[in-house]
Amino acid sequence: MNFFPQLTEAQQMDLAASSKMIPSRRGHKLNVATTAGGNAYLIKEGHVRLLRAAEGREVAVDLLGPGDVLGLTPILTEDSDADHAEVLDDVLFCRVPARILRELLEATPGLALHFSKQQGLRRKTIELRLIDIAFCTVKVRIARLLAELAKKFGEDHPKGRKIGLKLTQREIAEMVGSNREAANRATLGLVDAGAIEFEGKNIVIVNSDKLAHEAQWDRPWQNVS
């Protein structure tokens, strides 16, 4: 995966010489606040989730996959990043020194704009999730989460759209700021409504209209920016 198509060949070679590939196993936690000041982490393979304290519990506020970058906030804005990241499946990071990435951003306006937009969308996702936690039922939160995941990590499936990411009930609960029992009941409610089915540990969206109804949206995948 080429994270930086805007760079010249010489810039890409210099970047490769300064970077290091770091494998990480499921369950490993990365303190973005303390590590991002020295490095940015580009996700080449696998998935991680961003964790943040909200209403007395740890909430997974976003899921990131190949093409996403951890540690951009202090590089782009010089602000600290309060989130933690937890590896969901085996991940391969490309670790880039913050100084090197900052120099590339200053020299390549198109690259800086790309990452600024990525950060803006991430902030919007986090803000909307925290609003949902405050005002929506668990069932609505899970329906919206699944719609978002289908958009970001969905794969074509004979019955509809399969979310290409295996999540436990605990992980789903933490994504919507709930406990595992309530999240399990709400998820089974979506099954009973004919919106989703389980295929092993994967979730398949079998009826997007019914999922939209449960999420209180008209078209779920079009309503996730």
C-alpha positions as CSV (number, residue, x, y, z in Angstrom):
1,M,0.0,0.0,0.0
2,N,1.3,3.4,-1.0
3,F,0.4,5.9,1.7
4,F,2.0,8.8,-0.1
5,P,1.2,8.9,-3.8
6,Q,1.8,12.6,-3.7
7,L,5.5,12.2,-3.0
8,T,8.3,12.0,-5.6
9,E,10.3,8.8,-6.0
10,A,13.2,10.4,-4.1
11,Q,11.0,11.4,-1.2
12,Q,9.5,7.9,-1.0
13,M,13.0,6.4,-0.9
14,D,14.0,8.8,1.9
15,L,10.8,7.9,3.8
16,A,11.4,4.2,3.4
17,A,14.9,4.6,4.7
18,S,13.6,6.4,7.8
19,S,10.7,4.0,8.5
20,K,10.5,0.7,10.3
21,M,7.9,-2.1,10.0
22,I,6.5,-3.1,13.4
23,P,4.3,-6.2,13.8
24,S,1.8,-6.2,16.6
25,R,-0.5,-8.9,18.0
26,R,-4.1,-8.8,19.0
27,G,-4.7,-7.1,22.4
28,H,-1.6,-4.9,22.4
29,K,-2.3,-1.4,23.5
30,L,-0.5,1.7,22.2
31,N,-0.6,4.9,24.2
32,V,-1.0,7.4,21.4
33,A,-0.6,10.3,23.7
34,T,2.9,9.3,24.8
35,T,4.2,7.7,21.6
36,A,2.8,10.0,18.9
37,G,5.1,12.9,19.8
38,G,8.0,10.8,18.5
39,N,6.4,8.7,15.8
40,A,3.4,8.2,13.6
41,Y,2.1,4.7,13.0
42,L,0.7,3.9,9.5
43,I,-1.5,0.8,9.4
44,K,-0.5,-1.4,6.5
45,E,-2.4,-4.5,7.6
46,G,-5.0,-5.3,10.2
47,H,-7.2,-3.2,12.4
48,V,-7.0,-1.2,15.6
49,R,-9.6,0.6,17.7
50,L,-9.3,4.0,19.4
51,L,-10.3,4.0,23.1
52,R,-11.4,7.0,25.2
53,A,-12.8,7.4,28.7
54,A,-16.5,8.5,28.5
55,E,-19.1,8.5,31.3
56,G,-17.0,6.5,33.6
57,R,-16.1,3.7,31.1
58,E,-13.7,3.1,28.4
59,V,-15.4,3.5,25.0
60,A,-14.0,2.4,21.6
61,V,-14.7,5.6,19.6
62,D,-13.4,4.5,16.2
63,L,-12.0,1.6,14.3
64,L,-9.1,2.1,12.0
65,G,-7.7,-0.2,9.2
66,P,-5.2,-0.2,6.3
67,G,-4.5,3.3,5.1
68,D,-5.2,5.0,8.5
69,V,-2.6,6.7,10.6
70,L,-2.1,6.9,14.4
71,G,-0.3,9.9,15.9
72,L,-1.3,12.6,13.5
73,T,-2.8,15.1,15.9
74,P,0.4,16.4,17.5
75,I,2.1,16.5,14.1
76,L,-0.7,18.5,12.5
77,T,-1.8,20.7,15.4
78,E,0.8,20.3,18.2
79,D,-2.0,19.3,20.5
80,S,-1.8,16.1,22.6
81,D,-3.8,13.1,21.6
82,A,-5.8,11.6,24.5
83,D,-6.7,8.3,22.9
84,H,-5.3,4.9,23.3
85,A,-5.2,2.3,20.6
86,E,-5.8,-1.4,20.9
87,V,-4.9,-4.0,18.2
88,L,-8.0,-6.0,17.2
89,D,-6.2,-8.5,14.9
90,D,-2.6,-8.9,13.9
91,V,-1.4,-5.6,12.6
92,L,1.6,-4.4,10.6
93,F,2.5,-0.8,11.4
94,C,4.9,1.4,9.4
95,R,6.5,3.6,12.1
96,V,7.6,7.0,10.8
97,P,9.5,9.5,12.9
98,A,7.3,12.5,13.6
99,R,10.1,14.9,12.4
100,I,10.3,13.1,9.0
101,L,6.5,13.2,8.5
102,R,6.3,16.8,9.6
103,E,8.9,17.8,7.0
104,L,7.1,15.9,4.3
105,L,3.8,17.6,5.2
106,E,5.5,21.0,5.0
107,A,7.0,20.2,1.6
108,T,3.9,18.6,0.1
109,P,0.7,20.6,0.6
110,G,-1.5,18.0,-1.1
111,L,-0.3,15.4,1.5
112,A,-1.0,17.8,4.4
113,L,-4.5,18.4,3.0
114,H,-5.2,14.7,2.7
115,F,-4.2,14.0,6.3
116,S,-6.1,17.0,7.6
117,K,-9.3,15.7,6.0
118,Q,-8.7,12.3,7.4
119,Q,-8.3,13.8,10.9
120,G,-11.4,15.9,10.4
121,L,-13.5,12.9,9.5
122,R,-12.2,11.0,12.5
123,R,-13.1,13.8,14.8
124,K,-16.6,13.9,13.4
125,T,-17.0,10.1,13.8
126,I,-15.9,10.3,17.4
127,E,-18.2,13.3,18.2
128,L,-21.2,11.5,16.7
129,R,-20.5,8.3,18.6
130,L,-20.3,10.2,21.9
131,I,-23.6,12.0,21.1
132,D,-25.2,8.6,20.3
133,I,-24.0,7.2,23.6
134,A,-25.6,10.1,25.4
135,F,-29.0,10.2,23.6
136,C,-29.7,6.9,21.8
137,T,-30.8,3.4,22.9
138,V,-28.3,0.6,22.7
139,K,-30.1,-1.0,19.8
140,V,-30.0,2.2,17.8
141,R,-26.3,2.7,18.6
142,I,-25.4,-0.9,17.5
143,A,-27.4,-0.5,14.3
144,R,-25.6,2.7,13.5
145,L,-22.2,1.1,14.3
146,L,-22.9,-1.8,12.0
147,A,-23.9,0.5,9.2
148,E,-20.6,2.4,9.7
149,L,-18.6,-0.8,9.7
150,A,-20.3,-2.1,6.6
151,K,-19.4,1.1,4.8
152,K,-15.8,1.1,6.0
153,F,-14.9,-2.6,6.1
154,G,-17.8,-4.2,4.2
155,E,-17.4,-7.0,1.7
156,D,-19.8,-8.3,-0.9
157,H,-21.7,-11.3,0.2
158,P,-24.5,-13.4,-1.4
159,K,-26.9,-12.3,1.3
160,G,-25.9,-8.7,1.4
161,R,-22.9,-7.1,3.0
162,K,-20.5,-8.8,5.3
163,I,-18.4,-6.8,7.8
164,G,-14.9,-8.0,7.2
165,L,-13.9,-7.7,10.8
166,K,-14.5,-10.2,13.6
167,L,-15.7,-8.5,16.8
168,T,-16.6,-10.0,20.2
169,Q,-19.7,-9.0,22.1
170,R,-17.4,-7.2,24.6
171,E,-15.8,-5.2,21.8
172,I,-19.2,-4.3,20.3
173,A,-20.4,-3.2,23.7
174,E,-17.4,-1.0,24.2
175,M,-17.9,0.5,20.7
176,V,-21.4,1.7,21.8
177,G,-20.7,2.5,25.5
178,S,-22.7,-0.3,26.9
179,N,-22.3,-3.6,28.8
180,R,-22.0,-6.9,27.1
181,E,-25.4,-8.2,28.2
182,A,-27.3,-5.2,26.9
183,A,-25.3,-5.2,23.7
184,N,-26.0,-8.9,23.2
185,R,-29.7,-8.4,23.6
186,A,-29.7,-5.5,21.2
187,T,-27.7,-7.4,18.6
188,L,-30.1,-10.3,18.8
189,G,-32.9,-7.9,18.4
190,L,-31.4,-6.9,15.1
191,V,-31.3,-10.5,14.1
192,D,-35.0,-11.0,15.1
193,A,-35.8,-7.9,13.0
194,G,-34.3,-9.5,9.9
195,A,-31.6,-6.9,9.6
196,I,-28.5,-9.0,10.2
197,E,-27.3,-12.5,10.5
198,F,-24.3,-14.1,12.0
199,E,-21.8,-16.1,9.9
200,G,-19.4,-17.6,12.4
201,K,-17.9,-14.6,14.1
202,N,-18.8,-12.3,11.3
203,I,-21.9,-10.2,10.9
204,V,-23.8,-10.0,7.6
205,I,-26.1,-7.1,6.8
206,V,-28.9,-9.0,5.0
207,N,-31.5,-6.2,4.8
208,S,-30.1,-2.6,4.7
209,D,-33.6,-1.1,4.8
210,K,-34.4,-2.9,8.1
211,L,-31.0,-1.9,9.5
212,A,-31.8,1.7,8.4
213,H,-35.1,1.5,10.2
214,E,-33.5,0.2,13.4
215,A,-30.7,2.9,13.1
216,Q,-33.4,5.6,12.5
217,W,-31.8,6.4,9.1
218,D,-33.2,6.1,5.6
219,R,-30.0,4.7,4.0
220,P,-27.4,3.5,6.5
221,W,-24.3,3.4,4.3
222,Q,-25.1,6.8,2.8
223,N,-25.5,8.4,6.2
224,V,-22.0,7.6,7.4
225,S,-19.4,10.2,6.3
